[in-house]
Amino acid sequence: MELFNEVTSIINRNMTQSIEIKPQDRLRDDLNIDSFDTMMIGCELEDYFHITIDPDEIKNLKVVQDLVNMLEMKVSVYQTANV
């Protein structure tokens, strides 16, 4: 749940007004995140979690939970590699 909270915080920082975000919210249709927003959110996630996100990878995500799942995998791999 902590990762979800960090993700929603980053998404909200890149929106015009803060909203309550749910795991099943669709990034484009429900949250109105466009390609520029996606790029900005992706860059902030990379900086925050010290990972690299392929632009095509994030572009293909549908809902907030997809983003959280991707980050869980990437953060886990990063932590394992740096132990």
Jmol script that loads the backbone (N, CA, C; Angstrom):
load data "model"
ATOM      1  N   MET A   1       0.824  -1.198   0.000  1.00  0.00           N
ATOM      2  CA  MET A   1       0.000   0.000   0.000  1.00  0.00           C
ATOM      3  C   MET A   1       0.865   1.257   0.000  1.00  0.00           C
ATOM      4  N   GLU A   2       2.044   1.179   0.581  1.00  0.00           N
ATOM      5  CA  GLU A   2       2.933   2.327   0.621  1.00  0.00           C
ATOM      6  C   GLU A   2       3.338   2.764  -0.788  1.00  0.00           C
ATOM      7  N   LEU A   3       3.643   1.794  -1.657  1.00  0.00           N
ATOM      8  CA  LEU A   3       4.008   2.105  -3.032  1.00  0.00           C
ATOM      9  C   LEU A   3       2.838   2.771  -3.760  1.00  0.00           C
ATOM     10  N   PHE A   4       1.649   2.258  -3.561  1.00  0.00           N
ATOM     11  CA  PHE A   4       0.457   2.862  -4.170  1.00  0.00           C
ATOM     12  C   PHE A   4       0.321   4.319  -3.735  1.00  0.00           C
ATOM     13  N   ASN A   5       0.529   4.591  -2.454  1.00  0.00           N
ATOM     14  CA  ASN A   5       0.419   5.963  -1.951  1.00  0.00           C
ATOM     15  C   ASN A   5       1.455   6.884  -2.581  1.00  0.00           C
ATOM     16  N   GLU A   6       2.681   6.385  -2.766  1.00  0.00           N
ATOM     17  CA  GLU A   6       3.727   7.188  -3.406  1.00  0.00           C
ATOM     18  C   GLU A   6       3.357   7.482  -4.852  1.00  0.00           C
ATOM     19  N   VAL A   7       2.859   6.466  -5.547  1.00  0.00           N
ATOM     20  CA  VAL A   7       2.462   6.633  -6.947  1.00  0.00           C
ATOM     21  C   VAL A   7       1.335   7.658  -7.058  1.00  0.00           C
ATOM     22  N   THR A   8       0.323   7.547  -6.223  1.00  0.00           N
ATOM     23  CA  THR A   8      -0.794   8.493  -6.300  1.00  0.00           C
ATOM     24  C   THR A   8      -0.348   9.912  -5.953  1.00  0.00           C
ATOM     25  N   SER A   9       0.589  10.037  -5.050  1.00  0.00           N
ATOM     26  CA  SER A   9       1.122  11.346  -4.700  1.00  0.00           C
ATOM     27  C   SER A   9       1.839  11.968  -5.908  1.00  0.00           C
ATOM     28  N   ILE A  10       2.627  11.172  -6.600  1.00  0.00           N
ATOM     29  CA  ILE A  10       3.341  11.666  -7.779  1.00  0.00           C
ATOM     30  C   ILE A  10       2.354  12.016  -8.896  1.00  0.00           C
ATOM     31  N   ILE A  11       1.354  11.187  -9.104  1.00  0.00           N
ATOM     32  CA  ILE A  11       0.342  11.491 -10.119  1.00  0.00           C
ATOM     33  C   ILE A  11      -0.358  12.801  -9.771  1.00  0.00           C
ATOM     34  N   ASN A  12      -0.753  12.963  -8.521  1.00  0.00           N
ATOM     35  CA  ASN A  12      -1.459  14.184  -8.114  1.00  0.00           C
ATOM     36  C   ASN A  12      -0.597  15.434  -8.267  1.00  0.00           C
ATOM     37  N   ARG A  13       0.697  15.320  -8.034  1.00  0.00           N
ATOM     38  CA  ARG A  13       1.586  16.477  -8.209  1.00  0.00           C
ATOM     39  C   ARG A  13       1.628  16.931  -9.668  1.00  0.00           C
ATOM     40  N   ASN A  14       1.309  16.051 -10.576  1.00  0.00           N
ATOM     41  CA  ASN A  14       1.365  16.369 -11.999  1.00  0.00           C
ATOM     42  C   ASN A  14      -0.003  16.677 -12.593  1.00  0.00           C
ATOM     43  N   MET A  15      -1.004  16.830 -11.744  1.00  0.00           N
ATOM     44  CA  MET A  15      -2.356  17.149 -12.208  1.00  0.00           C
ATOM     45  C   MET A  15      -2.708  18.571 -11.778  1.00  0.00           C
ATOM     46  N   THR A  16      -3.703  19.139 -12.435  1.00  0.00           N
ATOM     47  CA  THR A  16      -4.088  20.512 -12.112  1.00  0.00           C
ATOM     48  C   THR A  16      -4.758  20.625 -10.746  1.00  0.00           C
ATOM     49  N   GLN A  17      -5.447  19.556 -10.327  1.00  0.00           N
ATOM     50  CA  GLN A  17      -6.013  19.549  -8.978  1.00  0.00           C
ATOM     51  C   GLN A  17      -5.921  18.140  -8.406  1.00  0.00           C
ATOM     52  N   SER A  18      -5.731  18.067  -7.120  1.00  0.00           N
ATOM     53  CA  SER A  18      -5.573  16.784  -6.435  1.00  0.00           C
ATOM     54  C   SER A  18      -6.917  16.055  -6.375  1.00  0.00           C
ATOM     55  N   ILE A  19      -6.878  14.759  -6.674  1.00  0.00           N
ATOM     56  CA  ILE A  19      -8.090  13.943  -6.623  1.00  0.00           C
ATOM     57  C   ILE A  19      -7.792  12.642  -5.896  1.00  0.00           C
ATOM     58  N   GLU A  20      -8.833  11.970  -5.471  1.00  0.00           N
ATOM     59  CA  GLU A  20      -8.670  10.654  -4.862  1.00  0.00           C
ATOM     60  C   GLU A  20      -8.492   9.644  -5.994  1.00  0.00           C
ATOM     61  N   ILE A  21      -7.394   8.918  -5.946  1.00  0.00           N
ATOM     62  CA  ILE A  21      -7.071   7.952  -6.998  1.00  0.00           C
ATOM     63  C   ILE A  21      -7.249   6.546  -6.452  1.00  0.00           C
ATOM     64  N   LYS A  22      -7.915   5.718  -7.257  1.00  0.00           N
ATOM     65  CA  LYS A  22      -8.152   4.324  -6.882  1.00  0.00           C
ATOM     66  C   LYS A  22      -7.337   3.408  -7.798  1.00  0.00           C
ATOM     67  N   PRO A  23      -6.992   2.216  -7.327  1.00  0.00           N
ATOM     68  CA  PRO A  23      -6.174   1.302  -8.145  1.00  0.00           C
ATOM     69  C   PRO A  23      -6.791   0.987  -9.505  1.00  0.00           C
ATOM     70  N   GLN A  24      -8.100   0.946  -9.590  1.00  0.00           N
ATOM     71  CA  GLN A  24      -8.760   0.574 -10.841  1.00  0.00           C
ATOM     72  C   GLN A  24      -8.986   1.759 -11.783  1.00  0.00           C
ATOM     73  N   ASP A  25      -8.590   2.965 -11.374  1.00  0.00           N
ATOM     74  CA  ASP A  25      -8.755   4.131 -12.244  1.00  0.00           C
ATOM     75  C   ASP A  25      -7.921   3.973 -13.506  1.00  0.00           C
ATOM     76  N   ARG A  26      -8.559   4.220 -14.653  1.00  0.00           N
ATOM     77  CA  ARG A  26      -7.853   4.168 -15.934  1.00  0.00           C
ATOM     78  C   ARG A  26      -7.059   5.461 -16.087  1.00  0.00           C
ATOM     79  N   LEU A  27      -5.800   5.312 -16.445  1.00  0.00           N
ATOM     80  CA  LEU A  27      -4.902   6.460 -16.516  1.00  0.00           C
ATOM     81  C   LEU A  27      -5.399   7.516 -17.499  1.00  0.00           C
ATOM     82  N   ARG A  28      -5.773   7.115 -18.689  1.00  0.00           N
ATOM     83  CA  ARG A  28      -6.187   8.079 -19.700  1.00  0.00           C
ATOM     84  C   ARG A  28      -7.653   8.479 -19.562  1.00  0.00           C
ATOM     85  N   ASP A  29      -8.518   7.510 -19.435  1.00  0.00           N
ATOM     86  CA  ASP A  29      -9.956   7.805 -19.451  1.00  0.00           C
ATOM     87  C   ASP A  29     -10.483   8.403 -18.153  1.00  0.00           C
ATOM     88  N   ASP A  30     -10.047   7.869 -17.013  1.00  0.00           N
ATOM     89  CA  ASP A  30     -10.562   8.363 -15.726  1.00  0.00           C
ATOM     90  C   ASP A  30      -9.754   9.540 -15.185  1.00  0.00           C
ATOM     91  N   LEU A  31      -8.438   9.480 -15.340  1.00  0.00           N
ATOM     92  CA  LEU A  31      -7.578  10.525 -14.776  1.00  0.00           C
ATOM     93  C   LEU A  31      -7.174  11.572 -15.808  1.00  0.00           C
ATOM     94  N   ASN A  32      -7.529  11.342 -17.068  1.00  0.00           N
ATOM     95  CA  ASN A  32      -7.206  12.282 -18.155  1.00  0.00           C
ATOM     96  C   ASN A  32      -5.712  12.576 -18.262  1.00  0.00           C
ATOM     97  N   ILE A  33      -4.912  11.552 -18.096  1.00  0.00           N
ATOM     98  CA  ILE A  33      -3.467  11.702 -18.213  1.00  0.00           C
ATOM     99  C   ILE A  33      -3.103  11.562 -19.698  1.00  0.00           C
ATOM    100  N   ASP A  34      -2.540  12.634 -20.257  1.00  0.00           N
ATOM    101  CA  ASP A  34      -2.166  12.605 -21.667  1.00  0.00           C
ATOM    102  C   ASP A  34      -0.692  12.203 -21.808  1.00  0.00           C
ATOM    103  N   SER A  35      -0.177  12.230 -23.027  1.00  0.00           N
ATOM    104  CA  SER A  35       1.189  11.771 -23.267  1.00  0.00           C
ATOM    105  C   SER A  35       2.222  12.643 -22.549  1.00  0.00           C
ATOM    106  N   PHE A  36       1.980  13.944 -22.476  1.00  0.00           N
ATOM    107  CA  PHE A  36       2.906  14.821 -21.752  1.00  0.00           C
ATOM    108  C   PHE A  36       2.890  14.502 -20.258  1.00  0.00           C
ATOM    109  N   ASP A  37       1.693  14.348 -19.701  1.00  0.00           N
ATOM    110  CA  ASP A  37       1.575  13.985 -18.283  1.00  0.00           C
ATOM    111  C   ASP A  37       2.269  12.650 -18.019  1.00  0.00           C
ATOM    112  N   THR A  38       2.092  11.695 -18.933  1.00  0.00           N
ATOM    113  CA  THR A  38       2.717  10.386 -18.786  1.00  0.00           C
ATOM    114  C   THR A  38       4.239  10.527 -18.721  1.00  0.00           C
ATOM    115  N   MET A  39       4.790  11.359 -19.606  1.00  0.00           N
ATOM    116  CA  MET A  39       6.236  11.585 -19.615  1.00  0.00           C
ATOM    117  C   MET A  39       6.698  12.218 -18.302  1.00  0.00           C
ATOM    118  N   MET A  40       5.978  13.209 -17.825  1.00  0.00           N
ATOM    119  CA  MET A  40       6.356  13.900 -16.587  1.00  0.00           C
ATOM    120  C   MET A  40       6.257  12.960 -15.382  1.00  0.00           C
ATOM    121  N   ILE A  41       5.182  12.194 -15.315  1.00  0.00           N
ATOM    122  CA  ILE A  41       5.009  11.236 -14.218  1.00  0.00           C
ATOM    123  C   ILE A  41       6.099  10.173 -14.280  1.00  0.00           C
ATOM    124  N   GLY A  42       6.386   9.680 -15.488  1.00  0.00           N
ATOM    125  CA  GLY A  42       7.437   8.679 -15.660  1.00  0.00           C
ATOM    126  C   GLY A  42       8.789   9.187 -15.193  1.00  0.00           C
ATOM    127  N   CYS A  43       9.132  10.416 -15.549  1.00  0.00           N
ATOM    128  CA  CYS A  43      10.415  11.006 -15.125  1.00  0.00           C
ATOM    129  C   CYS A  43      10.483  11.147 -13.606  1.00  0.00           C
ATOM    130  N   GLU A  44       9.390  11.592 -13.010  1.00  0.00           N
ATOM    131  CA  GLU A  44       9.376  11.750 -11.557  1.00  0.00           C
ATOM    132  C   GLU A  44       9.470  10.394 -10.852  1.00  0.00           C
ATOM    133  N   LEU A  45       8.802   9.371 -11.393  1.00  0.00           N
ATOM    134  CA  LEU A  45       8.897   8.018 -10.827  1.00  0.00           C
ATOM    135  C   LEU A  45      10.324   7.491 -10.934  1.00  0.00           C
ATOM    136  N   GLU A  46      10.972   7.730 -12.070  1.00  0.00           N
ATOM    137  CA  GLU A  46      12.364   7.296 -12.245  1.00  0.00           C
ATOM    138  C   GLU A  46      13.265   7.946 -11.203  1.00  0.00           C
ATOM    139  N   ASP A  47      13.116   9.254 -11.028  1.00  0.00           N
ATOM    140  CA  ASP A  47      13.940   9.974 -10.050  1.00  0.00           C
ATOM    141  C   ASP A  47      13.669   9.499  -8.625  1.00  0.00           C
ATOM    142  N   TYR A  48      12.402   9.340  -8.291  1.00  0.00           N
ATOM    143  CA  TYR A  48      12.029   8.974  -6.924  1.00  0.00           C
ATOM    144  C   TYR A  48      12.494   7.566  -6.563  1.00  0.00           C
ATOM    145  N   PHE A  49      12.296   6.615  -7.484  1.00  0.00           N
ATOM    146  CA  PHE A  49      12.604   5.221  -7.188  1.00  0.00           C
ATOM    147  C   PHE A  49      13.969   4.768  -7.695  1.00  0.00           C
ATOM    148  N   HIS A  50      14.708   5.668  -8.364  1.00  0.00           N
ATOM    149  CA  HIS A  50      16.043   5.344  -8.895  1.00  0.00           C
ATOM    150  C   HIS A  50      16.000   4.154  -9.848  1.00  0.00           C
ATOM    151  N   ILE A  51      15.073   4.235 -10.790  1.00  0.00           N
ATOM    152  CA  ILE A  51      14.902   3.175 -11.779  1.00  0.00           C
ATOM    153  C   ILE A  51      14.830   3.812 -13.164  1.00  0.00           C
ATOM    154  N   THR A  52      14.795   2.961 -14.181  1.00  0.00           N
ATOM    155  CA  THR A  52      14.610   3.425 -15.548  1.00  0.00           C
ATOM    156  C   THR A  52      13.318   2.825 -16.079  1.00  0.00           C
ATOM    157  N   ILE A  53      12.507   3.669 -16.690  1.00  0.00           N
ATOM    158  CA  ILE A  53      11.237   3.223 -17.267  1.00  0.00           C
ATOM    159  C   ILE A  53      11.280   3.518 -18.762  1.00  0.00           C
ATOM    160  N   ASP A  54      11.108   2.491 -19.561  1.00  0.00           N
ATOM    161  CA  ASP A  54      11.036   2.647 -21.009  1.00  0.00           C
ATOM    162  C   ASP A  54       9.737   3.389 -21.338  1.00  0.00           C
ATOM    163  N   PRO A  55       9.791   4.444 -22.148  1.00  0.00           N
ATOM    164  CA  PRO A  55       8.569   5.199 -22.475  1.00  0.00           C
ATOM    165  C   PRO A  55       7.448   4.318 -23.038  1.00  0.00           C
ATOM    166  N   ASP A  56       7.806   3.321 -23.848  1.00  0.00           N
ATOM    167  CA  ASP A  56       6.774   2.426 -24.398  1.00  0.00           C
ATOM    168  C   ASP A  56       6.126   1.591 -23.303  1.00  0.00           C
ATOM    169  N   GLU A  57       6.912   1.271 -22.287  1.00  0.00           N
ATOM    170  CA  GLU A  57       6.413   0.462 -21.175  1.00  0.00           C
ATOM    171  C   GLU A  57       5.307   1.202 -20.417  1.00  0.00           C
ATOM    172  N   ILE A  58       5.549   2.435 -20.095  1.00  0.00           N
ATOM    173  CA  ILE A  58       4.565   3.205 -19.330  1.00  0.00           C
ATOM    174  C   ILE A  58       3.381   3.598 -20.214  1.00  0.00           C
ATOM    175  N   LYS A  59       3.632   3.802 -21.491  1.00  0.00           N
ATOM    176  CA  LYS A  59       2.571   4.188 -22.422  1.00  0.00           C
ATOM    177  C   LYS A  59       1.519   3.084 -22.558  1.00  0.00           C
ATOM    178  N   ASN A  60       1.917   1.837 -22.379  1.00  0.00           N
ATOM    179  CA  ASN A  60       1.004   0.705 -22.553  1.00  0.00           C
ATOM    180  C   ASN A  60       0.216   0.338 -21.299  1.00  0.00           C
ATOM    181  N   LEU A  61       0.454   1.024 -20.190  1.00  0.00           N
ATOM    182  CA  LEU A  61      -0.275   0.729 -18.959  1.00  0.00           C
ATOM    183  C   LEU A  61      -1.689   1.278 -19.049  1.00  0.00           C
ATOM    184  N   LYS A  62      -2.633   0.555 -18.481  1.00  0.00           N
ATOM    185  CA  LYS A  62      -4.043   0.953 -18.580  1.00  0.00           C
ATOM    186  C   LYS A  62      -4.590   1.589 -17.304  1.00  0.00           C
ATOM    187  N   VAL A  63      -4.339   0.947 -16.147  1.00  0.00           N
ATOM    188  CA  VAL A  63      -4.893   1.429 -14.876  1.00  0.00           C
ATOM    189  C   VAL A  63      -3.773   1.705 -13.889  1.00  0.00           C
ATOM    190  N   VAL A  64      -4.104   2.425 -12.828  1.00  0.00           N
ATOM    191  CA  VAL A  64      -3.114   2.798 -11.820  1.00  0.00           C
ATOM    192  C   VAL A  64      -2.432   1.549 -11.242  1.00  0.00           C
ATOM    193  N   GLN A  65      -3.199   0.492 -11.003  1.00  0.00           N
ATOM    194  CA  GLN A  65      -2.615  -0.728 -10.426  1.00  0.00           C
ATOM    195  C   GLN A  65      -1.565  -1.338 -11.366  1.00  0.00           C
ATOM    196  N   ASP A  66      -1.738  -1.202 -12.678  1.00  0.00           N
ATOM    197  CA  ASP A  66      -0.719  -1.671 -13.629  1.00  0.00           C
ATOM    198  C   ASP A  66       0.598  -0.938 -13.390  1.00  0.00           C
ATOM    199  N   LEU A  67       0.502   0.351 -13.159  1.00  0.00           N
ATOM    200  CA  LEU A  67       1.684   1.163 -12.888  1.00  0.00           C
ATOM    201  C   LEU A  67       2.351   0.728 -11.589  1.00  0.00           C
ATOM    202  N   VAL A  68       1.549   0.514 -10.563  1.00  0.00           N
ATOM    203  CA  VAL A  68       2.080   0.057  -9.275  1.00  0.00           C
ATOM    204  C   VAL A  68       2.754  -1.304  -9.430  1.00  0.00           C
ATOM    205  N   ASN A  69       2.131  -2.218 -10.162  1.00  0.00           N
ATOM    206  CA  ASN A  69       2.715  -3.555 -10.365  1.00  0.00           C
ATOM    207  C   ASN A  69       4.051  -3.472 -11.092  1.00  0.00           C
ATOM    208  N   MET A  70       4.120  -2.630 -12.125  1.00  0.00           N
ATOM    209  CA  MET A  70       5.365  -2.453 -12.856  1.00  0.00           C
ATOM    210  C   MET A  70       6.457  -1.918 -11.936  1.00  0.00           C
ATOM    211  N   LEU A  71       6.100  -0.933 -11.115  1.00  0.00           N
ATOM    212  CA  LEU A  71       7.078  -0.347 -10.200  1.00  0.00           C
ATOM    213  C   LEU A  71       7.534  -1.354  -9.149  1.00  0.00           C
ATOM    214  N   GLU A  72       6.618  -2.159  -8.634  1.00  0.00           N
ATOM    215  CA  GLU A  72       7.002  -3.185  -7.658  1.00  0.00           C
ATOM    216  C   GLU A  72       8.073  -4.098  -8.240  1.00  0.00           C
ATOM    217  N   MET A  73       7.884  -4.506  -9.493  1.00  0.00           N
ATOM    218  CA  MET A  73       8.847  -5.376 -10.139  1.00  0.00           C
ATOM    219  C   MET A  73      10.189  -4.662 -10.336  1.00  0.00           C
ATOM    220  N   LYS A  74      10.164  -3.443 -10.835  1.00  0.00           N
ATOM    221  CA  LYS A  74      11.393  -2.701 -11.109  1.00  0.00           C
ATOM    222  C   LYS A  74      12.148  -2.363  -9.823  1.00  0.00           C
ATOM    223  N   VAL A  75      11.423  -1.938  -8.805  1.00  0.00           N
ATOM    224  CA  VAL A  75      12.070  -1.585  -7.532  1.00  0.00           C
ATOM    225  C   VAL A  75      12.671  -2.826  -6.901  1.00  0.00           C
ATOM    226  N   SER A  76      11.980  -3.941  -6.980  1.00  0.00           N
ATOM    227  CA  SER A  76      12.483  -5.203  -6.441  1.00  0.00           C
ATOM    228  C   SER A  76      13.766  -5.625  -7.143  1.00  0.00           C
ATOM    229  N   VAL A  77      13.780  -5.534  -8.466  1.00  0.00           N
ATOM    230  CA  VAL A  77      14.971  -5.891  -9.246  1.00  0.00           C
ATOM    231  C   VAL A  77      16.122  -4.958  -8.890  1.00  0.00           C
ATOM    232  N   TYR A  78      15.846  -3.645  -8.776  1.00  0.00           N
ATOM    233  CA  TYR A  78      16.868  -2.676  -8.424  1.00  0.00           C
ATOM    234  C   TYR A  78      17.457  -2.968  -7.043  1.00  0.00           C
ATOM    235  N   GLN A  79      16.593  -3.244  -6.071  1.00  0.00           N
ATOM    236  CA  GLN A  79      17.058  -3.527  -4.707  1.00  0.00           C
ATOM    237  C   GLN A  79      17.893  -4.795  -4.677  1.00  0.00           C
ATOM    238  N   THR A  80      17.476  -5.825  -5.401  1.00  0.00           N
ATOM    239  CA  THR A  80      18.206  -7.095  -5.442  1.00  0.00           C
ATOM    240  C   THR A  80      19.585  -6.883  -6.062  1.00  0.00           C
ATOM    241  N   ALA A  81      19.655  -6.093  -7.114  1.00  0.00           N
ATOM    242  CA  ALA A  81      20.915  -5.848  -7.815  1.00  0.00           C
ATOM    243  C   ALA A  81      21.881  -5.010  -6.989  1.00  0.00           C
ATOM    244  N   ASN A  82      21.372  -4.231  -6.068  1.00  0.00           N
ATOM    245  CA  ASN A  82      22.228  -3.338  -5.281  1.00  0.00           C
ATOM    246  C   ASN A  82      22.413  -3.781  -3.843  1.00  0.00           C
ATOM    247  N   VAL A  83      22.202  -5.049  -3.578  1.00  0.00           N
ATOM    248  CA  VAL A  83      22.401  -5.570  -2.218  1.00  0.00           C
ATOM    249  C   VAL A  83      23.803  -6.079  -2.087  1.00  0.00           C
TER     250      VAL A  83
END
end "model"
wireframe off; spacefill off
backbone 0.3
color backbone group
